[in-house]
């Protein structure tokens, strides 16, 4: 079953079929969980936000790495007390 909505009732009917024909339908009523949705049903804007957040994080990490390499000529990366002002200003 695809494209189910959260917090929604659904009536599911099942019928068997063979060489003789169809059976009488049998069914149940189910309710989906509140606020749940499968990962395949996420709107595209959610995927875009996830991608943007990851991209910003990666760019920030690369920028800090280049800054530290330039400042310390590659010997270490922003681990001493003298570099704390970078993150606390």
N, C-alpha and C positions, 0 to 999 in steps of 0.2 A: 504494500500500500504506500502510495506516495502523496506528497503535497497535503498532508494532514495539518490542521490548524491546532494550536494549543488550546486547552480548556474547552474542548468541543465534543459533543456527543455524536457518535456515528452508529448507525444500524448496519450490521454486517450480516448479509444473507449468503448461505451456501447451498448449492444444489449439486447433486451428483448426476453424472450422465454416463450411460453405457449403451450397449446395443438395444436394450429394451426401451430406453427413453430417459427422461428426466425424473429425479426424485422430487418429493415434496420439499419446499425450501425450509431450512431451519436457520435460525439467526440469533444473534445476541446484540445487545447494545453496550458499547464501550465508550469511555470518555478518555481523551488524551490528557496528559499531565499539563498543569499550568505552566505557561512560559517555556515549554520545551519545544525544540525544533531540531531537526536533524541538520548536520553540517552541510548537506547538499542543498538545503532549503534556505540558507542564509542569504539575505539580500546582497547584491553586489557592493553596496556602499559599506557594509560591514567588512567584506574582504578588502576593500580599498583602504579603510582605516587601519586594518591590521597590517597591510603592506606598508603604508606610510609610516606607521609607528616603528616597524622593523627597520625601514630604510633610514629614518632619522637617527635611530639608535646606532646603526652601523656607521653612518657618516660622522656622528659625534665621537664614537670610539676611534675612528681613523684620525680625526682631527686632533684629538688628545694625544694619540700615539705620535703623530708627526711633530706636534708642539714639543713633546718631551724629548724626542730624538734630536730635534734642532737645538733645544736649550742645553741638553746634556751630551750632545754629540754622540748619541746612541749608547752611552754607557749604562744608563738606567732609565726608568720611566716613572717620574712623579711619585716617588715613595718616601722622600725625606720631608722633614718638618718645614723646610724652606719652601717647599712647593704647595703647602696647604693653603696659602693665600689664593691660589687659583680657584679652589673650590669653595672658599668661604667669603668671597667678595661679591 
